[in-house]
Amino acid sequence: MALAFLVLFLFVPLLAVFTEALRFGLGAYAAAILQPDALSALRLTLLAAAVAVPLNLVFGVSAGWAIAKFDFRGKNILLTLIDLPFAVSPVIAGLVFILLFGRQGWLGPWLTDHDIRVVFALPGIVLATVFVSFPFVAREIIPVMQAMGREEEEAARVLGASGLQIFRRVTLPNIKWGLLYGVLLCNARAMGEFGAVSVVSGKIRGETNTLPLHVEILYNEYQFQAAFAAASLLAGLAIVTLVLKVVIERRLQRAMAVPGDPL
């Protein structure tokens, strides 16, 4: 039953994407991929992910270290805020950004006076992408850090190691596979985001369209082969992500089974 479910809901749609993309041959496929609007959407998708993932990496490591290694007031509140994007619809998040940064929003008049564009521009797309993807790194490394305990780091501190040395030589080798796993999931979520980006981008063709939005526009215009060709890029990225996910999961399980083993 599990295999039948996977075939029906995963493999068949995936096969359909590539079948439709290549229906008229490699020439038509390449022409659809190399369209200026498609290339612009691909560049914008990669750019948004390239900005969002490092920001979420810094936040995730900082939040994970604070939650796993220290006791402080507001710890449960921080955990709740980390889970907020899982509970809030991306469309609602996009509407909140419109309310804050739109022309008629709370900060809109000030942004207009200073000629700063957030909504319907790259900053708004990056903000939406950061919001929907920021829990993944923190949520992956918090259990790993908690499983590590504090003994090794306390021993390093007693021996005179600085905070940076403790992180670089003790903490990082123990969490590196969990950290890489979180970054991988964060990147996949950032590149595939649709709802929040759809609201704040304005869907300006060739300017603020990411790859998922470009696929939607082509499909609504009945350009099915071009839509599936663009979708195949996202599907290819998803396949690569899944393969890397399996490899990293195995490494992470080994690291969790043997705490302190840097592999």
Residue pairs with C-beta under 8 A, 6 or more apart in sequence:
14 235
14 239
17 228
17 231
17 232
17 235
18 228
18 232
18 235
20 224
20 225
20 228
21 29
21 32
21 225
21 228
21 229
21 231
21 232
22 29
23 225
23 228
24 225
28 225
28 229
29 225
29 229
29 232
32 38
32 225
32 226
32 229
32 230
33 39
33 229
33 230
33 233
35 226
36 206
37 205
37 206
37 209
37 214
38 211
38 214
38 226
38 229
38 230
40 206
40 207
40 209
41 209
41 210
41 211
41 213
41 214
41 230
42 211
42 233
44 122
44 125
44 208
44 209
44 210
44 211
45 191
45 210
45 211
45 212
46 191
47 122
48 122
48 125
48 126
48 129
48 190
48 191
48 197
48 210
49 129
49 187
49 190
49 191
51 126
51 129
51 130
52 126
52 129
52 130
52 133
52 134
52 186
52 190
53 133
53 183
53 186
53 187
53 190
55 130
55 134
56 130
56 133
56 134
56 136
56 137
56 186
57 137
57 179
57 183
57 186
59 134
59 137
59 138
60 134
60 136
60 137
60 138
60 140
60 141
60 179
60 182
60 186
61 137
61 141
61 179
63 78
63 82
63 138
63 142
64 137
64 138
64 141
64 142
64 145
64 175
65 145
65 167
65 171
66 72
66 78
67 75
67 78
67 79
67 138
67 142
67 145
68 141
68 142
68 145
68 146
68 148
69 145
69 150
69 153
82 134
82 135
82 138
82 139
83 135
83 139
84 135
85 93
85 131
85 132
85 133
85 134
85 135
86 135
89 195
90 128
90 132
90 193
90 194
90 195
90 196
91 195
91 196
91 198
91 199
93 128
93 131
93 132
93 195
93 196
94 128
94 195
94 196
94 197
94 198
94 199
94 200
95 199
97 118
97 119
97 124
97 127
97 128
97 131
97 196
97 199
97 200
98 105
98 119
98 199
98 200
99 105
99 106
100 106
100 107
101 107
101 108
101 111
101 118
101 119
101 124
101 127
102 108
102 119
103 112
103 119
105 119
111 117
111 118
117 123
118 124
118 127
119 200
119 202
120 200
120 201
120 202
120 204
120 208
121 208
122 208
124 200
124 201
125 197
125 200
125 201
125 208
125 210
127 200
128 193
128 196
128 197
128 199
128 200
129 190
129 193
129 196
129 197
131 196
132 189
132 190
132 193
132 195
132 196
133 186
133 187
133 189
133 190
133 193
134 186
136 182
136 185
136 186
136 189
137 179
137 182
137 183
137 186
138 182
139 182
140 178
140 179
140 181
140 182
140 185
141 175
141 178
141 179
141 182
143 178
144 174
144 175
144 178
144 179
144 252
144 255
144 256
145 171
145 175
147 256
147 259
148 171
148 174
148 175
148 259
148 260
149 259
152 170
152 174
152 260
153 166
153 170
153 171
156 165
156 166
156 169
156 170
157 166
161 169
161 170
172 179
173 262
174 255
174 259
174 260
174 262
176 262
177 248
177 251
177 252
177 255
177 263
178 252
178 255
180 248
181 245
181 248
181 249
181 252
184 241
184 244
184 245
184 248
185 245
187 241
188 237
188 238
188 241
191 211
191 234
191 237
192 212
192 234
192 238
193 210
193 212
194 212
194 213
194 216
197 210
197 212
197 213
198 213
198 216
201 208
201 209
201 210
201 213
202 208
203 209
203 213
203 217
205 217
209 217
211 230
211 233
211 234
212 234
214 230
215 227
215 230
215 231
215 234
216 227
218 224
218 226
218 227
218 230
219 227
251 263
254 261
254 263
255 261
255 263
